[in-house]
Each structure stands twice: as C-alpha cells, then as structure tokens.
Amino acid sequence: IVKLFALQAGRYGNIGFTPKDLYNKLHSKRMEEIAGGDAEAALAYMAGKNDGDLNFYFKYQLNDEGRLIRLFWADSRSRDDYRCFGDVLVFDSTYNTNGYDFPLVVFCGVNNHYSTCIFGCALLVGEGDDAYEWAITTFLEGMNDKKPCSVVTDGDKSMRKAIQKLLPNARHRLCSWHLECNANTNVKDKAFLDAFKGCMFMNCTPDQFELKWIEMVKKFDLTSNAWVQKMHRRKELWAMAYLRGSFFAGMRSTQRCEKMNHVLKMYLTPKLKLYEHIRSFEISIAWLRHEESRNRSETEHTDLLPATKMHSLERHAAELYTRKTFLMVREEMKMQGMYCRYNGIDDGVQCIHFLEHSYLKIEYRVQYNRFTGEMRCSCLKMETQGLPCCHMFRIMLF
C-alpha cells in the first residue's frame, strides 16, 4: 500500500506518513469494526446479509457462558447450486484460517463445468460427534432437507458416525488421496502402493477384486498387517468394485477441494478476527464463481473443430454438454475404435451387444432397448459418473 502511495506521490518523502502510521490506522479501523465484540459483529454482518439476500441462511449456537461456538451460513447462490448439483456432497475441513483456530468445515460439490462449487460453510469449536451432527443437521435445514445420494469424506471417525446417523441412505466413500497417504505410511513399499491403487480403482466385480486382493496380500506377505486387514474390512467404502453403479460425478477424493483450499488460504490467514474471516471468505468464493462464469462464457461463445469421425454425434454432444464435460465425452468417442463387437442377442426389443478390447481382451456387454432408446453398459460408467462410455459409442456407431 505504501509503495502504491509512493508511486502516486512521486517519492516516499512526499507521502506524509510512515508504514507504522498506516499500520496503526488500519489496526484502529479493525478495532472500530468489532468494538461491540467480534462475535457480535460477525452475527450483525450475517443479519445484514440476510436483509440484502432474502435466501441467505445462517444459524449459530452459544455455549452456557454465552460464547459463540458454532456458526453455519450459505448464501442464495450456494443454496441454488446445491439444489442443482447436490447429488454428491464432499466434506472438507480447513485449518489456520482465523485467529481462534476454529476449523472451517466446507460443504462442496461439483457443478456441470466439473468445477468445485460451495454449498455452505461452518465454523466449529472442536470436531467431535456433536459438532459434526450439528453441522450436518443445520446444513440439511438450510437446504430444505434435500439429502445427497453420495458423500465423500477424509475418513474422520466423528464425521463418519454423523453421516451414518443423519444420512443413512447416502453412499459413503473415503477419500482416495488420504488412503494412498495411509498406505504409504503403514506399508513403506512403492510397489505395494501401486498394487493397492490398482485394487482401489479397478473397475471389476467384487469376486474379481477379492482374487486380486488375495494375490496382492500374498505377494507382499501382509497377511498379519493390521492396517491391511482393517482396509479389507472397510472395502465397501473405497474399492471401485463395490462403489461402481453409485453416482459420484467422477469424484473419488476430497482433493477436488485442493484448488478451493488454495484460494481460501490466499484470503484467509490465522490473524483474522471472526468478522474479517467471514468477509474475506466471501471474496475468495467470488473468485471461484468468477472462474465458473468464465467457463460458461467459453461454452456459450466458442466452438471446437471436430476431432472424431462421428461428426453428428460429436456435434450433438458439443451442443448438449458444457465445454469441460464435452471434452471428457469426446475422449470416450475417440476410444470407441479400440473395441470390436463380436456377438449379439436380439429379440426385437432388447438387443445385447458383446464387445472386446482389441488388445487387452477385456469384455463388456451393452444392452439397448429399441422401444425406450435406453442404453446400459456393464462398465457402469453412466451410473457412476453420469457420462456415456466408449462402449456405448461403439454400439451407437454400429
């Protein structure tokens, strides 16, 4: 700030004050803003937001001494985003964002541009069972009790218990990035980590997974390893073989929030008072939303040259999907040429096509209903990610 004044004034001697004077002025201004108390100023700011944004939602809780211990808020844009994209919910906790060491719990997801969107935030004193139950209950109240289909978390035990109690029908998935870190810590062998990741992401049946797991455990002599045994007991929470078919919108890690956390850390520092924390948080969210606006503009006002020989399908997909989603779909179109249809069953209504990869010899089955136009593939990519697979495109071409 002083450098900017010096550039305008011509030199530092023309400014008329020192950096220390400026610091003192800003500090006194900060103290004026929270003269009635930091928590009171934060809640007053929330109430003021509620006047300008009729769908702004916030709720707080005080302890027996009248001190603020929990605060949740979501603006109208966040609530609209959840209404549209709230099928998959990611919980993420960020630390060192305010002067009180309150962990910031962020409820987020992914939108149609495959960008992270914020559904709501909570500041909590402690992270026990009660704190997470309060956060999830308040979140659902603010979202008109709409529950997500799937949830991704980092594996925190209290968070998991709260989800089981309040979201019993949601499919729960543990963050793959945290599991990889734990695998690296508990079994210090890079070859094992690669094999473990192979088991985690292998798109196969549960029986095939079990065979692969037994083979891996035997190969690395980990039969008596407690962590490996625990992971096998919890396989339904992380193995693709058990999770496929449940919609996760392509999310398998809370690391999708890493970009969001990076942006938050640019604006939120451990020195911030509560009132300042909330205002700075809004600025950081505005940056994320600006990125979304840029993605929307790119989708609506630019075109791509065809990149496949399936021109009509590619053109239709480009009109139907946002740009980032379309690029993912187009990659599936490109890969369809790697598969060969070798057999089929057709009763006039239901057609079942059998495909095989040209080199890997992996088989897939695509079912097509002539009456409804519905297509299903044994890889379950549509059910899991919401996008058509290369096997479907091969049969469309056929």
C-alpha positions as CSV (number, residue, x, y, z in Angstrom):
1,I,0.0,0.0,0.0
2,V,2.8,2.4,0.9
3,K,4.6,1.6,-2.4
4,L,1.4,2.5,-4.3
5,F,1.1,5.8,-2.5
6,A,4.8,6.5,-3.2
7,L,4.3,5.8,-7.0
8,Q,1.4,8.3,-7.0
9,A,3.2,10.9,-4.9
10,G,6.5,10.7,-6.8
11,R,8.7,9.5,-3.9
12,Y,8.4,8.2,-0.4
13,G,9.2,11.6,1.2
14,N,6.0,13.1,-0.4
15,I,3.6,10.6,1.3
16,G,3.4,12.4,4.6
17,F,3.2,9.3,6.8
18,T,5.3,6.2,7.7
19,P,4.4,2.5,7.3
20,K,4.0,2.4,11.0
21,D,1.4,5.2,10.8
22,L,-0.5,3.3,8.2
23,Y,-0.4,0.1,10.3
24,N,-1.7,1.9,13.3
25,K,-4.6,3.5,11.3
26,L,-5.6,0.1,9.8
27,H,-5.5,-1.5,13.3
28,S,-7.7,1.2,14.8
29,K,-10.1,0.7,12.0
30,R,-10.3,-3.0,12.6
31,M,-10.9,-2.4,16.3
32,E,-13.7,0.1,15.5
33,E,-15.5,-2.6,13.4
34,I,-15.6,-5.1,16.3
35,A,-15.9,-2.6,19.1
36,G,-19.1,-4.3,20.3
37,G,-17.4,-7.7,20.2
38,D,-16.0,-9.8,17.4
39,A,-18.8,-12.5,17.5
40,E,-21.5,-9.8,17.8
41,A,-20.0,-8.0,14.7
42,A,-20.0,-11.3,12.8
43,L,-23.6,-12.1,13.6
44,A,-24.7,-8.5,12.8
45,Y,-22.9,-8.8,9.5
46,M,-24.9,-12.1,8.8
47,A,-28.1,-10.4,9.7
48,G,-27.3,-7.5,7.4
49,K,-26.6,-10.0,4.6
50,N,-30.0,-11.5,5.2
51,D,-31.6,-8.2,4.5
52,G,-30.0,-7.9,1.1
53,D,-30.2,-11.6,0.2
54,L,-33.6,-13.0,1.2
55,N,-32.4,-16.6,0.7
56,F,-29.3,-16.1,2.8
57,Y,-29.3,-18.7,5.6
58,F,-27.3,-18.7,8.8
59,K,-27.6,-20.3,12.2
60,Y,-25.4,-20.2,15.3
61,Q,-25.1,-21.8,18.7
62,L,-23.8,-20.4,22.0
63,N,-22.4,-22.3,25.0
64,D,-23.6,-22.0,28.6
65,E,-21.4,-18.9,29.0
66,G,-23.0,-17.1,26.1
67,R,-19.9,-17.6,23.8
68,L,-20.3,-18.4,20.1
69,I,-19.2,-22.0,19.5
70,R,-20.8,-22.9,16.1
71,L,-21.8,-20.9,13.1
72,F,-23.1,-22.0,9.7
73,W,-24.0,-19.9,6.7
74,A,-24.9,-20.3,3.0
75,D,-25.9,-17.6,0.6
76,S,-28.6,-17.9,-2.1
77,R,-26.1,-18.9,-4.8
78,S,-24.8,-21.7,-2.7
79,R,-28.3,-22.9,-2.0
80,D,-29.2,-22.8,-5.7
81,D,-26.0,-24.7,-6.5
82,Y,-27.0,-27.4,-4.0
83,R,-30.5,-27.7,-5.5
84,C,-28.9,-28.3,-8.9
85,F,-25.7,-30.2,-8.1
86,G,-26.2,-31.6,-4.6
87,D,-26.3,-35.3,-5.5
88,V,-22.7,-35.7,-4.4
89,L,-21.5,-33.9,-1.2
90,V,-17.9,-33.5,-0.2
91,F,-16.9,-32.6,3.4
92,D,-13.6,-30.9,3.8
93,S,-12.0,-29.3,6.9
94,T,-9.5,-26.4,6.6
95,Y,-7.4,-25.2,9.4
96,N,-5.5,-22.0,10.3
97,T,-8.0,-19.7,8.7
98,N,-8.8,-17.5,11.7
99,G,-7.4,-16.2,14.9
100,Y,-9.4,-18.5,17.1
101,D,-8.2,-21.8,15.5
102,F,-11.9,-22.7,14.7
103,P,-11.7,-25.4,11.9
104,L,-13.6,-24.3,8.8
105,V,-15.8,-27.1,7.5
106,V,-16.7,-26.6,3.9
107,F,-19.6,-28.4,2.2
108,C,-18.9,-28.6,-1.5
109,G,-19.5,-30.5,-4.7
110,V,-19.0,-30.3,-8.4
111,N,-21.1,-28.4,-11.0
112,N,-21.8,-29.1,-14.7
113,H,-18.4,-27.5,-15.6
114,Y,-16.7,-30.0,-13.4
115,S,-15.6,-27.1,-11.2
116,T,-15.8,-27.1,-7.4
117,C,-18.9,-25.2,-6.0
118,I,-19.5,-24.2,-2.4
119,F,-22.8,-25.3,-0.8
120,G,-22.2,-24.0,2.7
121,C,-19.6,-23.4,5.5
122,A,-19.5,-24.0,9.2
123,L,-17.1,-22.7,11.9
124,L,-16.9,-25.2,14.8
125,V,-15.3,-25.3,18.2
126,G,-13.9,-28.8,18.3
127,E,-14.7,-31.6,15.8
128,G,-16.4,-34.2,18.0
129,D,-19.6,-36.2,17.3
130,D,-21.9,-33.4,18.5
131,A,-20.2,-30.7,16.4
132,Y,-20.5,-32.7,13.1
133,E,-24.0,-33.7,13.9
134,W,-25.0,-30.1,14.4
135,A,-23.2,-29.0,11.2
136,I,-24.9,-31.7,9.0
137,T,-28.3,-31.1,10.6
138,T,-28.1,-27.4,10.1
139,F,-26.8,-27.8,6.6
140,L,-29.8,-30.0,5.7
141,E,-32.2,-27.5,7.3
142,G,-30.7,-24.8,5.1
143,M,-31.1,-27.0,2.0
144,N,-34.8,-27.7,2.6
145,D,-33.9,-31.2,3.8
146,K,-32.7,-32.4,0.4
147,K,-30.3,-35.2,1.1
148,P,-27.3,-36.2,-1.2
149,C,-27.1,-39.5,-2.9
150,S,-23.4,-39.9,-2.2
151,V,-20.8,-38.4,0.3
152,V,-17.0,-38.2,0.1
153,T,-15.0,-37.6,3.3
154,D,-11.4,-37.9,4.5
155,G,-12.2,-40.7,6.9
156,D,-12.6,-38.7,10.2
157,K,-14.3,-41.1,12.6
158,S,-16.7,-38.5,14.1
159,M,-17.7,-37.3,10.7
160,R,-18.4,-40.9,9.6
161,K,-20.6,-41.5,12.6
162,A,-22.6,-38.3,12.0
163,I,-23.1,-39.3,8.3
164,Q,-24.3,-42.8,9.3
165,K,-26.8,-41.3,11.7
166,L,-28.1,-38.4,9.6
167,L,-27.6,-39.6,6.1
168,P,-28.1,-43.4,6.4
169,N,-29.2,-43.8,2.7
170,A,-26.2,-41.9,1.2
171,R,-23.4,-43.9,-0.3
172,H,-20.3,-43.1,1.7
173,R,-16.8,-43.0,0.0
174,L,-13.5,-42.5,1.7
175,C,-11.0,-40.1,0.0
176,S,-8.6,-42.0,-2.2
177,W,-5.8,-39.5,-1.7
178,H,-5.9,-39.9,2.1
179,L,-6.0,-43.7,1.7
180,E,-2.9,-43.6,-0.6
181,C,-1.1,-41.5,2.1
182,N,-2.1,-44.0,4.8
183,A,-0.9,-46.9,2.6
184,N,2.4,-45.2,2.1
185,T,2.7,-44.7,5.9
186,N,1.7,-48.1,7.0
187,V,3.4,-50.2,4.3
188,K,6.5,-48.4,3.2
189,D,6.8,-50.0,-0.2
190,K,6.2,-48.2,-3.5
191,A,5.4,-51.5,-5.3
192,F,2.7,-52.2,-2.7
193,L,1.2,-48.6,-3.1
194,D,0.9,-49.2,-6.9
195,A,-0.8,-52.6,-6.3
196,F,-3.1,-51.1,-3.6
197,K,-4.1,-48.3,-6.0
198,G,-4.7,-50.9,-8.7
199,C,-7.2,-52.7,-6.3
200,M,-8.8,-49.4,-5.4
201,F,-9.5,-48.1,-8.9
202,M,-10.0,-51.5,-10.7
203,N,-13.4,-51.4,-12.4
204,C,-14.4,-55.0,-11.8
205,T,-16.8,-57.3,-10.0
206,P,-16.4,-57.9,-6.2
207,D,-15.3,-61.5,-6.9
208,Q,-12.5,-60.2,-9.2
209,F,-11.5,-57.7,-6.6
210,E,-11.2,-60.4,-3.9
211,L,-8.9,-62.5,-6.1
212,K,-6.7,-59.5,-6.8
213,W,-6.6,-58.6,-3.1
214,I,-5.6,-62.1,-2.0
215,E,-2.9,-62.1,-4.7
216,M,-1.6,-58.8,-3.5
217,V,-1.5,-59.7,0.2
218,K,0.3,-63.0,-0.6
219,K,2.8,-61.3,-2.8
220,F,3.9,-58.7,-0.2
221,D,3.5,-61.1,2.8
222,L,1.0,-58.8,4.6
223,T,-1.4,-61.4,5.9
224,S,-0.8,-60.3,9.5
225,N,-0.6,-56.5,8.8
226,A,-3.3,-54.8,11.0
227,W,-3.8,-51.8,8.6
228,V,-4.2,-54.1,5.6
229,Q,-6.8,-56.2,7.5
230,K,-8.7,-53.1,8.5
231,M,-8.8,-51.8,4.9
232,H,-10.2,-55.1,3.7
233,R,-13.0,-54.9,6.3
234,R,-13.8,-51.4,5.0
235,K,-13.5,-52.2,1.3
236,E,-17.1,-51.1,0.6
237,L,-16.0,-47.6,1.4
238,W,-13.2,-47.3,-1.0
239,A,-12.9,-50.0,-3.6
240,M,-14.4,-49.2,-7.1
241,A,-15.6,-52.8,-7.3
242,Y,-18.1,-52.1,-4.5
243,L,-18.8,-48.4,-5.3
244,R,-19.4,-48.6,-9.1
245,G,-23.0,-48.1,-10.0
246,S,-23.4,-45.4,-7.3
247,F,-23.3,-41.9,-8.7
248,F,-20.2,-39.9,-7.6
249,A,-19.9,-37.5,-10.5
250,G,-16.3,-38.6,-11.1
251,M,-15.3,-37.6,-7.6
252,R,-13.2,-40.0,-5.5
253,S,-11.2,-37.6,-3.4
254,T,-11.6,-34.6,-1.2
255,Q,-8.6,-33.3,-3.1
256,R,-11.0,-31.8,-5.6
257,C,-11.2,-29.2,-2.9
258,E,-7.5,-28.5,-3.1
259,K,-7.9,-25.7,-5.6
260,M,-10.6,-24.3,-3.4
261,N,-8.4,-24.6,-0.3
262,H,-5.5,-22.9,-2.2
263,V,-7.8,-20.0,-3.0
264,L,-9.1,-19.8,0.6
265,K,-5.6,-19.7,2.0
266,M,-4.8,-16.7,-0.2
267,Y,-7.5,-14.7,1.6
268,L,-7.8,-16.4,5.0
269,T,-5.0,-16.2,7.5
270,P,-4.6,-17.2,11.2
271,K,-4.5,-13.5,12.1
272,L,-8.1,-12.8,11.0
273,K,-10.9,-12.0,13.5
274,L,-14.2,-13.8,13.1
275,Y,-15.8,-10.8,11.4
276,E,-12.9,-10.3,9.0
277,H,-12.8,-14.1,8.3
278,I,-16.4,-14.1,7.0
279,R,-15.9,-11.1,4.8
280,S,-12.6,-12.4,3.4
281,F,-14.3,-15.8,2.8
282,E,-16.9,-14.1,0.6
283,I,-14.1,-12.5,-1.5
284,S,-12.5,-15.9,-2.1
285,I,-15.8,-17.5,-3.1
286,A,-16.3,-14.6,-5.5
287,W,-13.1,-15.6,-7.2
288,L,-14.2,-19.3,-7.6
289,R,-17.6,-18.1,-9.1
290,H,-15.8,-15.8,-11.5
291,E,-14.0,-18.9,-12.8
292,E,-17.4,-20.5,-13.3
293,S,-18.6,-17.5,-15.3
294,R,-15.5,-17.7,-17.5
295,N,-16.2,-21.4,-18.1
296,R,-19.8,-20.7,-19.0
297,S,-18.8,-17.9,-21.4
298,E,-16.3,-20.3,-23.1
299,T,-19.0,-22.9,-23.6
300,E,-21.6,-20.5,-25.0
301,H,-19.4,-18.3,-27.2
302,T,-16.7,-20.5,-28.7
303,D,-16.7,-23.7,-30.9
304,L,-14.3,-26.5,-31.3
305,L,-13.2,-28.2,-34.6
306,P,-14.4,-31.8,-35.0
307,A,-11.8,-34.3,-33.6
308,T,-13.5,-37.6,-34.4
309,K,-15.2,-39.2,-37.4
310,M,-18.5,-39.4,-35.6
311,H,-19.4,-35.9,-36.7
312,S,-23.2,-35.9,-36.0
313,L,-22.7,-37.4,-32.5
314,E,-19.8,-35.1,-31.7
315,R,-21.8,-32.1,-32.8
316,H,-24.8,-33.1,-30.7
317,A,-22.6,-33.7,-27.7
318,A,-21.0,-30.2,-28.1
319,E,-24.4,-28.6,-28.1
320,L,-25.6,-30.7,-25.1
321,Y,-22.6,-30.5,-22.7
322,T,-20.6,-27.8,-21.1
323,R,-17.1,-27.4,-22.6
324,K,-15.2,-29.3,-20.0
325,T,-17.7,-32.2,-19.9
326,F,-17.8,-32.4,-23.7
327,L,-14.0,-32.8,-23.8
328,M,-14.3,-35.8,-21.5
329,V,-17.1,-37.3,-23.6
330,R,-15.1,-36.7,-26.8
331,E,-12.3,-38.8,-25.3
332,E,-14.7,-41.7,-25.0
333,M,-15.7,-41.2,-28.6
334,K,-12.1,-41.4,-29.6
335,M,-11.6,-44.7,-27.7
336,Q,-14.6,-46.5,-29.2
337,G,-12.4,-47.6,-32.1
338,M,-10.4,-49.9,-29.7
339,Y,-13.4,-52.2,-29.3
340,C,-14.8,-54.9,-31.5
341,R,-18.4,-56.2,-31.4
342,Y,-18.1,-60.0,-31.7
343,N,-21.6,-61.2,-30.9
344,G,-25.2,-60.1,-30.0
345,I,-28.6,-61.2,-28.9
346,D,-31.7,-59.5,-30.4
347,D,-35.3,-60.3,-29.5
348,G,-36.8,-57.4,-31.5
349,V,-37.0,-55.1,-28.4
350,Q,-33.9,-55.8,-26.3
351,C,-30.5,-56.0,-28.0
352,I,-27.5,-57.2,-26.1
353,H,-24.1,-56.5,-27.8
354,F,-20.9,-58.1,-26.7
355,L,-17.7,-56.2,-27.1
356,E,-14.0,-57.0,-26.6
357,H,-10.9,-54.7,-26.4
358,S,-8.7,-55.3,-29.4
359,Y,-5.5,-55.8,-27.4
360,L,-6.4,-56.3,-23.7
361,K,-9.2,-58.8,-24.4
362,I,-11.5,-57.3,-21.7
363,E,-15.1,-58.0,-22.4
364,Y,-18.1,-55.7,-21.9
365,R,-21.8,-56.0,-22.5
366,V,-24.0,-53.2,-23.8
367,Q,-27.8,-53.5,-23.6
368,Y,-30.0,-51.4,-25.9
369,N,-33.8,-51.1,-25.7
370,R,-35.3,-50.3,-29.1
371,F,-38.6,-49.2,-27.6
372,T,-37.3,-46.7,-24.9
373,G,-33.9,-45.9,-26.6
374,E,-32.2,-46.6,-23.2
375,M,-28.7,-48.0,-23.3
376,R,-26.8,-49.6,-20.4
377,C,-23.2,-50.9,-20.2
378,S,-21.7,-53.4,-17.9
379,C,-18.8,-51.0,-17.1
380,L,-21.5,-48.8,-15.3
381,K,-19.7,-45.5,-16.2
382,M,-23.1,-43.8,-16.9
383,E,-24.4,-44.8,-13.5
384,T,-21.2,-43.9,-11.6
385,Q,-20.1,-40.8,-13.5
386,G,-23.1,-39.7,-15.4
387,L,-21.4,-39.8,-18.8
388,P,-21.7,-42.3,-21.7
389,C,-18.8,-44.7,-22.2
390,C,-16.7,-45.6,-25.2
391,H,-18.5,-49.0,-25.3
392,M,-21.9,-47.2,-25.8
393,F,-20.4,-45.1,-28.6
394,R,-19.2,-48.2,-30.3
395,I,-22.7,-49.6,-30.3
396,M,-24.2,-46.2,-31.4
397,L,-21.8,-46.3,-34.4
398,F,-22.8,-50.0,-35.1
